[in-house]
Amino acid sequence: MGAVIVLGSLMTDLVARAPRLPLPGESLLGDAFGIFAGGKGFNQAVAAARLGAHVHLIGRVGQDSFGETFLAALAAEGIERAHVTRDAVVGTGASVLMLGGDGQNAIVATPRANSTLTVAHVEAAMRDLPLASGMGGAVFLTQCETPLATVAVGLRLARVAGLTTLLNAAPIPREPLSDALLALADLLVVNETEAEALAGMAVATSVTARGAAARLLVRGPRQVVITLGARGHIWCGSGEDGDPMDCVEMPAFAVTAVDVTAAGDAFCGALAAALAAGRPRAEALRRASAAGALATTRMGALPSLPTTAAVEALLARQP
């Protein structure tokens, strides 16, 4: 069982579903509503844990009922929560999600307590974790829903400790992602929109995805994964024998999408778990692709994150 350290956000998701997304200024009657524990850090931690990794989460919640729900959910998932601290003033982060009948969504996220996570919190957590004893093969996974200073220090300390570092550059923050920060990532994971923003070019096909990956590699990460929705995924890194770039492409799995909210998080958590378990690149990408596909088949983030059994079943059905 591999170890995965996740630094990231915890957000309560308030989800409303309607036949379509409303137009600007329009009030629309919905047909379903739910409240779910979410946030990229939490989702990715749960995804990795359900797929067999021993997961530690570094994050921050409020001293409110939403915070209590998160602590209970982490315990239920077997995730180490000692470094999920609580803010006595600022409440737990929350997101409002609108879902259309085609599974597409629109989201407004308010980080709240996630914004009060500090560099000191991350440094203390990384000092306390047994990085120097038995976690040399571990994976460190983070995103962009906590302050960038915490993302940078987490990646730097993980790199110093010899961990494999994964940066899911989502959502694209208001302040630019520097080349120095991207260079701390052994693996940068982005979707089409994020790849376009960071590479400065349109990403509409596997060919343009390769072009974007080449631009991103120049910015510093050792390898890049671009997720392309229904068109699958591509993983590119420095080539061997003088080749400029080596890429592995993976088609998407055929499923009926209900809610795409946690698909990217399922993909990242599954990828981290697979790499922590020592799986090779193509196998890790395939398992992550299966997890991401399965996450679209149920409403809500937490209920949709798949188990190892579900991933194995999909892999068997679609070899």
Number of C-alpha atoms within 10 A of each C-alpha: 13 20 25 29 28 28 30 29 32 32 31 23 23 18 21 19 22 18 14 17 20 16 8 6 6 8 8 13 12 16 10 11 15 12 14 20 22 26 26 29 26 28 28 35 35 30 35 33 25 23 25 18 28 20 27 24 26 26 28 29 29 23 17 15 10 19 25 14 13 23 17 11 16 20 11 9 14 15 21 17 17 14 19 23 19 21 18 11 12 17 20 27 24 23 21 16 19 22 26 18 15 15 22 15 18 12 14 11 15 16 23 22 27 28 20 19 24 18 17 11 17 21 14 11 20 19 11 11 14 12 19 11 7 9 18 16 17 28 28 27 30 29 27 21 25 26 19 19 13 22 23 20 19 26 26 18 19 24 17 11 16 17 25 22 25 26 25 22 20 18 14 18 14 6 7 9 14 12 13 12 19 22 18 26 27 21 24 27 25 25 20 18 19 19 27 19 14 19 20 12 15 15 23 13 12 16 10 14 27 22 15 23 29 20 16 23 21 13 17 20 23 19 22 28 24 25 26 22 18 12 15 17 23 21 23 23 20 16 11 9 6 7 8 10 15 14 15 13 19 17 14 18 22 12 14 13 18 18 23 24 25 28 26 27 30 34 29 31 30 36 31 33 32 27 22 26 19 14 14 10 13 13 14 20 26 24 23 27 28 26 33 31 30 27 29 24 20 20 23 25 28 22 13 24 30 24 19 16 11 15 22 13 12 18 16 9 9 9 6
